[in-house]
Amino acid sequence: MTAVVMASDGSYDPVISKLITSLKEAESLSDEKDLGFLQNLLQSKELNALVNVHSKVAKINKDDRIAPLLSASVQILMEVLELLAPRCHISPLCKEVFHLLQTPHLQSILFAHDAIAQKDFYPHLPDIPVEVDEDEETIKIVQLVKSNEPLGATIKTDEETGKIIIARIMHGGAADRSGLIHVGDEVIEVNNINVEGKTPSDVLSILQNSEGTITFKLVPSDGKLDQRESKVRVKAYFDYEPENDPYIPCKEAGLGFQRGDILHIVSQDDSYWWQARKEGEKTTRAGLIPSRALQERRILHERTQKEPNGDAKTENDDFDREMIATYEEVAKLYPCPGVFRPIVLIGAPGVGRNELKRRLVARDPEKYKSPVPYTTRPMRPGEVAGREYLFVTREKMEADIAASKFIEHGEYKGHLYGTAADSVKSIVNASCVCVLGPHYQALKSLRTAQLKPYIVHIRPPAFEELKKSRTKARARSTFDENNSRGFTDEEFMEMIKSDERINFHYGHFCDEEIVNDDLSEAFEKLVNFANKCETEPLWAPASWVQ
């Protein structure tokens, strides 16, 4: 009697039953030991369990009703958070949902869901090699319909063979969307014109003069590079105009941007030229931008020359040298209940940042607070210890400076002054907004993942407007210790020159800038920025969001 395998639900598995019956009838299996081994294997509980699992998985894969509804739930989560953020202070329900959606457990589940929905867990296997005659080359013919959109590929001459090959495929471009053209493919013909012996410029002319359908005859490359987009976002720390770049491989493929723009880096395969899109733009095709390594070389070369205004570099500033302004990886930093980012105002002496700081603190003293600075000078009549200053001995302050306990410090007329890091942390830990107006070089100590400062650059207007606005407001010169006179023209020029230097070396670190041509308007902008910092997700260094 033929044995059969019974499923866990009491039904017989017809496939295994048929296999056992076939074994009984197989004349080729004369060895009883082999036959017995196979019968025992097919009737084992372990194999039965595996068959049951396989059957259920196969049924799931065929059942469209449980297919994932979407594969980008994390992206939708981020969009929902951006929509909820401005409403958190209005609706308690929005606030509750906003914080619930930021919990690590929920976000981890959504990340896992997207990985499964996108089948990201599958290994990337190499293509099966195709056996061809050694004397023959595999040729593929690709046809693309020409439109106003660029092809989205660059070509170059192979230095060893002299052949025209595909050097780069732009993400989202026509060539990329076709899925038929790959990096390394050799170009044989374009619209029936043989390109042997021609230069990339010759081929470009053929493409520009073509109408309708463009036909490529290509020899496929040995391997296909992975064209999946990266998820890296960076903040640009310089302006870039591809049309003025003599070294870009293809000016038409370049992507121009300005300092402060957020760029989505979709490919870093090339060590000199990255592919990127501007964050938020709907265009599908990526553009070429200089890589970090390439741009750092350019900046280092420029720094060996001259500073703005034609002034030779004379200042030995370690922070200037080590912080080369190219790109910084960023991510959205969402407001955290009860924890406020310090607001840091930097600017040239006399520009008005201390007055703006004073007004912001006076607007809501329970919410906005400035740390009390330390000093070694004697207390003056009318001063109260702990109100204007914290008075300490020079020995104590020098020891604390050596122990790196101050975020900034300096000496004026023989006395030390400084702001302690613990003073800032105590304000933040008390759920207040710490407002600072430090020297710009203090950014090195302040711009950390622990403090996550929101930095605003207070800037002067042009000379004529600067002089007019300060004269109208009867502003007193901060260059005069007694504040007994107005600013001189030389002091106005020094203020503008100092601002240009700050902007050149540190302006890219700022989240916002305010031109202080009218104090009331400048203060209103500062209040709006402070509110935005508390209620909206903002781009910040990626290391701060870990």
Backbone torsions as a table, in degrees:
resi	resn	phi	psi	omega
1	MET	NA	134.4	-177.2
2	THR	-78.2	129.4	177.2
3	ALA	-82.8	147.8	178.3
4	VAL	-128.2	159.1	178.6
5	VAL	-93.7	129.9	-178.5
6	MET	-103.0	132.5	178.3
7	ALA	-72.0	167.3	-176.8
8	SER	-65.5	-24.1	-179.4
9	ASP	-90.5	8.4	177.4
10	GLY	95.6	-9.0	-179.6
11	SER	-90.1	155.0	179.0
12	TYR	-89.4	140.5	175.9
13	ASP	-80.2	113.4	-173.3
14	PRO	-67.2	-32.0	-177.1
15	VAL	-67.5	-47.6	-179.2
16	ILE	-68.8	-36.8	176.4
17	SER	-58.7	-41.8	179.7
18	LYS	-66.5	-37.1	178.3
19	LEU	-63.2	-42.7	-179.7
20	ILE	-65.8	-40.8	177.8
21	THR	-62.3	-39.2	179.7
22	SER	-65.4	-34.2	178.3
23	LEU	-63.4	-39.1	179.7
24	LYS	-63.4	-34.0	-174.7
25	GLU	-92.5	-8.8	-175.4
26	ALA	-73.6	122.1	-179.6
27	GLU	-80.3	-24.2	-175.8
28	SER	-72.3	-19.6	-179.2
29	LEU	-93.8	89.2	-178.1
30	SER	-90.6	-17.6	-178.2
31	ASP	-81.5	115.5	-177.6
32	GLU	-66.1	-31.8	179.7
33	LYS	-64.6	-42.8	178.5
34	ASP	-62.9	-42.9	-178.8
35	LEU	-64.2	-42.2	179.4
36	GLY	-64.9	-39.9	178.6
37	PHE	-60.5	-45.3	-179.0
38	LEU	-67.1	-38.4	178.6
39	GLN	-63.3	-43.7	179.1
40	ASN	-64.6	-38.7	179.0
41	LEU	-64.3	-45.2	-177.1
42	LEU	-69.8	-22.6	-179.0
43	GLN	-98.1	1.2	-176.8
44	SER	-70.9	150.7	178.6
45	LYS	-66.7	-35.9	-178.2
46	GLU	-62.5	-46.8	179.3
47	LEU	-65.6	-38.5	178.1
48	ASN	-58.2	-43.1	-179.9
49	ALA	-65.1	-40.9	179.1
50	LEU	-63.7	-39.9	178.9
51	VAL	-64.0	-40.0	179.0
52	ASN	-62.4	-43.7	178.6
53	VAL	-63.1	-45.3	179.4
54	HIS	-58.2	-43.8	-178.2
55	SER	-63.3	-40.3	-179.1
56	LYS	-69.9	-40.3	177.6
57	VAL	-64.0	-43.2	178.9
58	ALA	-61.2	-38.0	179.1
59	LYS	-67.5	-39.5	178.6
60	ILE	-62.0	-44.5	-178.2
61	ASN	-63.4	-27.6	-179.2
62	LYS	-88.4	-11.4	-175.3
63	ASP	-91.2	103.8	-177.9
64	ASP	-67.9	-17.7	-174.5
65	ARG	-68.4	-22.7	-179.0
66	ILE	-111.3	19.8	174.6
67	ALA	-69.1	148.0	-179.8
68	PRO	-60.8	137.5	-180.0
69	LEU	-74.3	-27.4	178.7
70	LEU	-156.5	161.6	-178.7
71	SER	-121.5	12.4	-178.6
72	ALA	-133.3	50.5	-177.7
73	SER	-67.4	-30.0	179.3
74	VAL	-65.8	-41.0	178.1
75	GLN	-62.8	-41.1	178.2
76	ILE	-65.2	-37.9	176.9
77	LEU	-58.0	-45.1	-179.8
78	MET	-63.4	-38.7	178.6
79	GLU	-66.3	-38.9	178.6
80	VAL	-65.6	-40.6	178.4
81	LEU	-61.3	-39.2	178.8
82	GLU	-66.5	-35.0	178.4
83	LEU	-72.0	-35.6	-176.8
84	LEU	-77.6	-32.9	-171.6
85	ALA	-51.9	-48.4	-178.1
86	PRO	-68.4	-14.6	-175.5
87	ARG	-100.6	-3.3	-175.3
88	CYS	-61.8	-35.6	-178.3
89	HIS	-79.6	-6.1	-179.5
90	ILE	-100.7	-45.8	-174.3
91	SER	-116.4	121.1	175.8
92	PRO	-60.6	-33.5	179.0
93	LEU	-65.3	-43.6	176.8
94	CYS	-60.4	-40.6	-179.4
95	LYS	-63.7	-42.1	180.0
96	GLU	-64.5	-45.3	179.3
97	VAL	-65.2	-39.6	-179.5
98	PHE	-57.2	-45.1	-178.6
99	HIS	-77.0	-32.2	177.8
100	LEU	-62.7	-41.4	-177.9
101	LEU	-70.4	-11.5	178.8
102	GLN	-96.0	-0.7	-179.4
103	THR	-66.6	138.1	-177.1
104	PRO	-58.5	-36.7	-176.8
105	HIS	-65.9	-43.4	-179.8
106	LEU	-66.4	-43.2	-179.7
107	GLN	-66.3	-34.8	177.6
108	SER	-64.9	-38.7	178.0
109	ILE	-62.4	-42.9	-178.9
110	LEU	-67.9	-37.0	175.9
111	PHE	-61.9	-43.8	179.0
112	ALA	-64.7	-40.8	178.3
113	HIS	-58.0	-46.1	-178.3
114	ASP	-65.7	-37.9	179.2
115	ALA	-62.6	-40.0	179.3
116	ILE	-72.1	-43.2	-178.4
117	ALA	-63.6	-34.4	179.1
118	GLN	-87.5	-0.7	-178.1
119	LYS	54.0	41.6	-178.2
120	ASP	-73.7	-9.8	-177.1
121	PHE	-84.0	-9.2	179.6
122	TYR	-71.2	139.4	175.6
123	PRO	-69.7	149.0	178.2
124	HIS	-92.5	100.3	-175.7
125	LEU	-84.6	147.6	176.8
126	PRO	-69.0	153.7	178.3
127	ASP	-64.0	146.9	177.6
128	ILE	-70.2	125.6	-178.6
129	PRO	-65.6	141.3	178.8
130	VAL	-101.5	125.2	179.9
131	GLU	-80.7	122.1	-179.9
132	VAL	-130.3	161.7	176.7
133	ASP	-64.6	131.5	-177.5
134	GLU	-59.3	-25.0	-178.1
135	ASP	-87.9	-3.3	-177.4
136	GLU	-117.2	149.9	175.7
137	GLU	-110.5	139.9	175.2
138	THR	-75.1	127.5	-179.2
139	ILE	-116.6	137.3	172.9
140	LYS	-123.1	143.0	179.6
141	ILE	-111.6	124.2	-177.2
142	VAL	-120.3	131.6	177.9
143	GLN	-117.4	129.1	177.1
144	LEU	-125.7	142.2	178.6
145	VAL	-85.5	121.7	-177.9
146	LYS	-74.7	136.3	176.8
147	SER	-138.8	-169.2	178.1
148	ASN	-69.7	-17.6	-179.6
149	GLU	-75.1	136.9	175.9
150	PRO	-61.9	157.5	-179.7
151	LEU	-60.7	-34.6	179.7
152	GLY	83.9	32.7	177.2
153	ALA	-148.7	148.9	174.6
154	THR	-118.8	153.9	-178.1
155	ILE	-125.3	160.3	177.6
156	LYS	-151.1	166.2	175.9
157	THR	-93.5	125.7	176.9
158	ASP	-65.0	125.0	-174.2
159	GLU	-63.8	-30.6	-176.6
160	GLU	-85.8	-43.4	-173.7
161	THR	-99.7	-19.8	-176.6
162	GLY	78.1	6.7	-178.7
163	LYS	-83.1	154.4	176.1
164	ILE	-84.9	122.7	-179.9
165	ILE	-128.5	159.5	176.6
166	ILE	-75.0	117.9	-176.4
167	ALA	-89.8	-32.4	-172.8
168	ARG	-157.7	140.1	173.4
169	ILE	-112.4	122.3	-178.6
170	MET	-80.1	126.6	-179.6
171	HIS	-57.3	130.7	176.3
172	GLY	83.3	-5.4	179.6
173	GLY	-78.8	177.1	-177.0
174	ALA	-60.5	-42.9	-179.7
175	ALA	-64.1	-41.2	179.7
176	ASP	-66.1	-43.5	-178.3
177	ARG	-66.4	-28.2	179.6
178	SER	-67.9	-30.6	-178.5
179	GLY	70.4	11.8	-173.1
180	LEU	-112.7	-14.9	-179.3
181	ILE	-113.5	133.3	-175.0
182	HIS	-132.8	156.7	176.6
183	VAL	-59.7	132.5	179.9
184	GLY	97.5	-13.8	176.6
185	ASP	-61.2	138.6	177.4
186	GLU	-91.3	131.0	179.6
187	VAL	-88.2	120.6	179.1
188	ILE	-97.4	-49.0	-178.5
189	GLU	-140.3	151.3	170.8
190	VAL	-129.6	115.7	-176.8
191	ASN	52.2	48.5	176.7
192	ASN	66.5	12.1	176.4
193	ILE	-101.8	119.5	179.6
194	ASN	-69.5	131.3	-175.1
195	VAL	-102.1	9.4	179.8
196	GLU	-62.1	130.1	179.8
197	GLY	82.3	-3.4	-179.1
198	LYS	-90.6	162.0	178.3
199	THR	-95.8	163.3	175.1
200	PRO	-55.2	-34.5	178.1
201	SER	-65.4	-37.3	177.0
202	ASP	-62.3	-43.8	180.0
203	VAL	-65.3	-39.3	178.3
204	LEU	-61.4	-39.2	178.1
205	SER	-63.9	-39.1	177.8
206	ILE	-61.5	-43.5	-179.6
207	LEU	-65.3	-41.9	-178.2
208	GLN	-66.6	-30.4	-178.7
209	ASN	-90.8	0.8	-178.8
210	SER	-85.1	149.5	178.3
211	GLU	-123.3	148.4	174.9
212	GLY	69.7	-123.2	-176.4
213	THR	-85.5	135.7	175.1
214	ILE	-106.8	126.5	-178.1
215	THR	-111.1	124.7	177.4
216	PHE	-108.1	137.7	168.8
217	LYS	-110.9	119.2	-170.6
218	LEU	-127.8	149.5	167.3
219	VAL	-100.7	117.4	-175.8
220	PRO	-60.5	147.0	176.0
221	SER	-73.6	165.0	-178.0
222	ASP	-65.8	-35.6	-178.7
223	GLY	-139.1	156.5	178.9
224	LYS	-106.6	125.6	178.8
225	LEU	-76.0	147.8	178.7
226	ASP	-68.3	122.7	-176.2
227	GLN	-103.5	16.8	179.5
228	ARG	-67.9	139.8	-177.5
229	GLU	-74.8	144.4	172.0
230	SER	-81.9	168.5	-178.9
231	LYS	-110.7	17.5	-175.6
232	VAL	-75.4	132.5	170.9
233	ARG	-116.2	139.7	177.8
234	VAL	-131.9	155.3	171.7
235	LYS	-99.8	127.1	-179.1
236	ALA	-78.2	135.3	-179.4
237	TYR	-108.6	17.5	178.2
238	PHE	-157.3	163.5	175.1
239	ASP	-87.4	147.3	178.9
240	TYR	-142.0	128.5	176.8
241	GLU	-123.8	103.5	-175.8
242	PRO	-60.6	-30.2	-178.6
243	GLU	-67.4	-18.3	178.5
244	ASN	-104.8	10.2	-179.4
245	ASP	-99.3	110.3	-176.9
246	PRO	-73.1	-10.6	-173.9
247	TYR	-103.7	-7.7	-178.3
248	ILE	-66.9	137.1	-177.2
249	PRO	-59.9	-34.8	-178.9
250	CYS	-149.8	110.8	-176.9
251	LYS	-60.7	-36.9	-178.9
252	GLU	-64.4	-24.6	-178.6
253	ALA	-90.3	-2.2	-176.3
254	GLY	-76.0	156.4	177.0
255	LEU	-119.5	115.3	177.5
256	GLY	-84.5	149.1	178.4
257	PHE	-156.0	169.8	179.1
258	GLN	-119.6	159.0	178.2
259	ARG	-56.9	131.9	-178.9
260	GLY	101.0	-16.1	178.5
261	ASP	-66.5	145.4	174.7
262	ILE	-96.2	124.8	-176.6
263	LEU	-114.9	137.5	173.6
264	HIS	-93.7	107.7	-180.0
265	ILE	-81.9	108.9	-175.6
266	VAL	-92.8	-17.8	179.1
267	SER	-155.3	133.5	175.9
268	GLN	-122.6	26.5	-176.6
269	ASP	-63.9	-36.6	-179.2
270	ASP	-88.2	131.1	-176.7
271	SER	-71.3	-16.5	-178.6
272	TYR	-111.2	-29.6	-175.4
273	TRP	-131.0	115.2	177.0
274	TRP	-90.4	162.0	172.7
275	GLN	-108.8	135.8	-174.2
276	ALA	-151.6	160.4	169.5
277	ARG	-127.3	154.8	172.4
278	LYS	-74.9	133.3	-178.9
279	GLU	-61.1	130.0	177.5
280	GLY	93.6	-16.5	178.9
281	GLU	-78.4	145.7	-173.9
282	LYS	-84.5	-9.4	-177.9
283	THR	-60.7	143.2	-177.2
284	THR	-91.2	-31.2	-175.0
285	ARG	-82.2	132.7	176.0
286	ALA	-79.2	164.5	178.5
287	GLY	-126.9	163.7	-179.3
288	LEU	-85.1	136.5	172.8
289	ILE	-135.7	154.0	178.3
290	PRO	-65.1	140.2	178.0
291	SER	-69.8	168.8	179.1
292	ARG	-60.7	-43.5	-178.4
293	ALA	-62.6	-42.4	-179.8
294	LEU	-65.3	-45.1	-177.9
295	GLN	-67.9	-35.1	177.4
296	GLU	-62.0	-39.6	177.6
297	ARG	-60.8	-42.7	-179.3
298	ARG	-63.9	-44.1	-177.5
299	ILE	-66.3	-42.3	178.3
300	LEU	-60.2	-38.1	177.6
301	HIS	-64.9	-42.6	-179.9
302	GLU	-64.6	-38.2	-176.7
303	ARG	-68.8	-20.3	176.2
304	THR	-78.9	-9.8	-179.3
305	GLN	-93.5	-98.1	-173.6
306	LYS	-135.9	161.4	175.5
307	GLU	-91.3	174.5	174.8
308	PRO	-55.5	153.2	179.3
309	ASN	68.7	12.2	177.8
310	GLY	76.4	11.2	-178.8
311	ASP	-83.4	133.1	177.5
312	ALA	-68.7	147.0	-179.1
313	LYS	-72.5	123.8	-179.0
314	THR	-122.8	-16.7	-174.3
315	GLU	-90.2	133.4	178.8
316	ASN	-96.0	89.6	-175.5
317	ASP	-112.9	107.7	-177.8
318	ASP	-59.5	-38.5	-178.6
319	PHE	-64.2	-37.5	178.2
320	ASP	-60.2	-42.1	-174.0
321	ARG	-73.7	-42.0	-172.4
322	GLU	-80.2	-23.6	-179.4
323	MET	-99.0	81.0	179.6
324	ILE	-80.9	122.6	-171.2
325	ALA	-80.6	99.6	174.9
326	THR	-123.7	-85.5	177.0
327	TYR	-135.1	154.0	171.5
328	GLU	-132.3	129.2	179.0
329	GLU	-66.8	133.4	-175.5
330	VAL	-130.4	164.4	174.8
331	ALA	-150.7	164.7	179.8
332	LYS	-74.7	126.2	176.5
333	LEU	-103.3	117.2	-175.4
334	TYR	-93.2	145.6	179.3
335	PRO	-58.6	142.6	179.6
336	CYS	-114.5	127.1	-176.8
337	PRO	-57.9	128.5	175.7
338	GLY	80.7	-4.6	178.7
339	VAL	-122.8	113.4	-174.7
340	PHE	-108.0	139.7	178.2
341	ARG	-72.9	135.4	175.2
342	PRO	-61.5	141.6	176.0
343	ILE	-99.4	119.6	-175.6
344	VAL	-113.9	122.0	178.7
345	LEU	-104.9	119.3	175.3
346	ILE	-116.3	155.9	-179.3
347	GLY	172.7	171.2	-179.8
348	ALA	-70.6	151.2	175.8
349	PRO	-55.7	132.4	177.8
350	GLY	88.7	-3.3	-176.1
351	VAL	-76.1	-18.2	176.5
352	GLY	110.8	11.6	-177.2
353	ARG	-68.6	-34.2	178.9
354	ASN	-67.8	-35.8	177.1
355	GLU	-67.8	-40.3	177.0
356	LEU	-64.4	-38.8	176.9
357	LYS	-63.4	-44.4	-180.0
358	ARG	-61.0	-43.1	-178.8
359	ARG	-66.7	-37.4	-179.9
360	LEU	-66.7	-41.8	178.0
361	VAL	-66.0	-41.6	-179.6
362	ALA	-66.4	-24.6	-179.1
363	ARG	-65.5	-35.2	178.5
364	ASP	-155.5	83.1	-174.8
365	PRO	-61.7	-23.7	179.3
366	GLU	-77.1	-22.7	-177.6
367	LYS	-101.0	-47.5	-177.6
368	TYR	-99.8	125.8	-178.4
369	LYS	-137.7	146.1	175.1
370	SER	-113.4	138.9	179.6
371	PRO	-67.0	145.6	177.8
372	VAL	-78.9	125.5	-178.3
373	PRO	-74.9	158.8	175.1
374	TYR	-96.5	151.4	175.1
375	THR	-152.8	156.2	177.2
376	THR	-102.3	-0.4	-178.6
377	ARG	-76.8	158.4	178.8
378	PRO	-67.6	153.1	177.8
379	MET	-71.4	136.3	-179.4
380	ARG	-94.5	160.4	178.5
381	PRO	-57.7	134.2	178.8
382	GLY	92.3	-14.4	178.7
383	GLU	-83.2	150.6	178.0
384	VAL	-121.0	129.3	-179.6
385	ALA	-60.2	129.0	-179.9
386	GLY	92.4	-8.5	178.1
387	ARG	-100.9	-62.7	177.0
388	GLU	-80.9	-45.0	-178.1
389	TYR	-146.3	161.8	166.7
390	LEU	-102.3	114.3	-172.5
391	PHE	-91.7	124.1	-179.3
392	VAL	-135.2	167.2	177.5
393	THR	-76.6	159.2	179.5
394	ARG	-64.9	-38.0	-179.6
395	GLU	-61.7	-43.8	-179.8
396	LYS	-64.3	-44.3	-177.2
397	MET	-70.2	-38.2	177.9
398	GLU	-63.9	-37.1	178.0
399	ALA	-66.3	-40.4	179.5
400	ASP	-69.9	-35.0	176.3
401	ILE	-63.9	-43.6	179.1
402	ALA	-63.6	-28.5	179.4
403	ALA	-88.7	8.8	177.8
404	SER	59.8	38.8	179.4
405	LYS	-90.1	-3.1	-179.2
406	PHE	-112.9	136.2	176.0
407	ILE	-79.7	-22.5	173.0
408	GLU	-156.7	150.4	177.4
409	HIS	-160.4	157.7	179.3
410	GLY	-165.5	174.1	-179.1
411	GLU	-123.2	135.0	179.7
412	TYR	-138.4	121.1	179.4
413	LYS	51.6	43.4	173.2
414	GLY	84.3	1.6	-179.9
415	HIS	-121.5	144.4	179.5
416	LEU	-88.4	144.4	175.2
417	TYR	-134.3	149.3	178.1
418	GLY	-174.1	164.5	178.3
419	THR	-116.9	123.9	-177.1
420	ALA	-81.5	143.3	178.6
421	ALA	-63.7	-36.7	-179.5
422	ASP	-65.0	-29.9	178.3
423	SER	-65.1	-40.1	178.0
424	VAL	-67.0	-46.4	-177.5
425	LYS	-62.9	-36.4	-179.0
426	SER	-66.2	-35.1	177.5
427	ILE	-68.4	-43.6	178.6
428	VAL	-63.5	-43.4	-179.1
429	ASN	-67.2	-19.4	177.7
430	ALA	-88.3	11.8	179.8
431	SER	61.1	38.3	174.6
432	CYS	-116.1	164.5	177.5
433	VAL	-93.7	115.8	179.4
434	CYS	-82.4	125.4	-179.3
435	VAL	-111.9	123.5	-176.1
436	LEU	-125.4	149.1	174.4
437	GLY	-132.4	61.9	-171.2
438	PRO	-81.6	173.7	168.3
439	HIS	-64.8	145.4	-173.7
440	TYR	-60.7	-27.3	179.8
441	GLN	-71.2	-10.8	176.6
442	ALA	-72.1	-10.9	178.3
443	LEU	-58.5	-28.1	179.7
444	LYS	-60.6	-36.5	179.6
445	SER	-88.1	-27.8	-174.5
446	LEU	-86.6	-34.2	-172.2
447	ARG	-81.8	77.3	-176.8
448	THR	-128.5	162.7	178.5
449	ALA	-68.0	-22.9	179.9
450	GLN	-73.3	-41.4	-176.6
451	LEU	-92.5	-33.8	-179.4
452	LYS	50.4	57.5	-175.1
453	PRO	-69.5	152.2	172.9
454	TYR	-105.1	111.2	-167.3
455	ILE	-103.8	127.7	179.9
456	VAL	-120.8	125.7	179.0
457	HIS	-91.7	116.4	177.1
458	ILE	-90.6	119.9	-172.0
459	ARG	-119.5	149.7	176.0
460	PRO	-83.6	153.7	173.2
461	PRO	-76.4	-176.0	176.6
462	ALA	-61.2	161.6	-170.8
463	PHE	-51.9	-51.8	-175.8
464	GLU	-61.4	-43.4	179.6
465	GLU	-69.8	-35.0	178.3
466	LEU	-63.1	-46.9	-179.2
467	LYS	-66.0	-41.3	-178.6
468	LYS	-64.9	-46.5	-175.9
469	SER	-68.2	-38.8	-179.2
470	ARG	-73.6	-34.7	177.5
471	THR	-67.1	-41.6	180.0
472	LYS	-64.3	-37.8	-178.9
473	ALA	-85.0	-1.4	-178.0
474	ARG	54.5	43.8	-178.4
475	ALA	-67.9	140.4	179.3
476	ARG	-93.5	141.8	-177.3
477	SER	-67.8	128.3	175.5
478	THR	-80.4	-7.4	176.5
479	PHE	-81.5	-12.9	178.6
480	ASP	-101.1	122.2	-174.5
481	GLU	-57.8	-35.2	-177.0
482	ASN	-91.3	-1.4	-177.1
483	ASN	50.2	42.8	-173.3
484	SER	-99.6	0.3	-177.8
485	ARG	-145.8	169.6	177.1
486	GLY	-83.1	176.8	179.0
487	PHE	-74.3	145.9	173.3
488	THR	-92.3	164.8	177.5
489	ASP	-60.3	-37.6	179.1
490	GLU	-63.2	-37.4	179.6
491	GLU	-70.8	-36.1	174.9
492	PHE	-62.5	-43.6	179.8
493	MET	-65.7	-38.2	177.8
494	GLU	-64.6	-37.7	177.7
495	MET	-62.6	-45.0	-179.8
496	ILE	-66.1	-41.9	-179.8
497	LYS	-65.2	-41.5	178.7
498	SER	-65.0	-39.3	178.6
499	ASP	-62.9	-39.5	179.2
500	GLU	-64.1	-37.3	178.1
501	ARG	-67.1	-43.3	178.4
502	ILE	-61.2	-44.3	-178.8
503	ASN	-64.5	-38.4	-178.5
504	PHE	-65.1	-43.7	-175.0
505	HIS	-93.1	-28.0	-171.2
506	TYR	-130.5	-6.9	-174.7
507	GLY	-60.4	-31.5	-178.2
508	HIS	-68.6	-18.0	178.1
509	PHE	-80.0	-11.3	-173.9
510	CYS	-81.9	141.2	177.0
511	ASP	-80.8	-32.8	179.3
512	GLU	-146.6	165.8	171.0
513	GLU	-138.2	148.4	-179.8
514	ILE	-129.3	125.1	174.4
515	VAL	-86.8	115.6	-174.6
516	ASN	-89.4	72.4	174.8
517	ASP	-94.7	-21.4	174.7
518	ASP	-138.0	119.0	-171.8
519	LEU	-61.5	-39.9	-179.0
520	SER	-65.4	-44.2	179.4
521	GLU	-67.6	-39.1	178.6
522	ALA	-62.9	-40.4	179.7
523	PHE	-67.0	-39.4	178.2
524	GLU	-61.0	-40.8	177.5
525	LYS	-64.4	-40.2	179.7
526	LEU	-62.2	-42.2	178.7
527	VAL	-62.7	-42.4	178.7
528	ASN	-63.1	-41.2	178.4
529	PHE	-64.7	-40.0	179.8
530	ALA	-62.9	-40.3	178.4
531	ASN	-67.3	-40.1	179.2
532	LYS	-62.5	-38.6	-179.7
533	CYS	-62.8	-30.6	-177.8
534	GLU	-86.0	-22.5	-169.4
535	THR	-118.1	-15.3	-173.6
536	GLU	-119.0	146.4	171.4
537	PRO	-71.5	130.2	-175.2
538	LEU	-126.9	152.5	178.1
539	TRP	-70.0	134.3	179.9
540	ALA	-146.6	164.5	177.1
541	PRO	-51.1	135.3	-175.8
542	ALA	-58.2	-31.6	-179.4
543	SER	-65.6	-20.4	178.1
544	TRP	-78.8	-15.8	-172.5
545	VAL	-101.1	-3.0	-176.8
546	GLN	-62.2	NA	NA
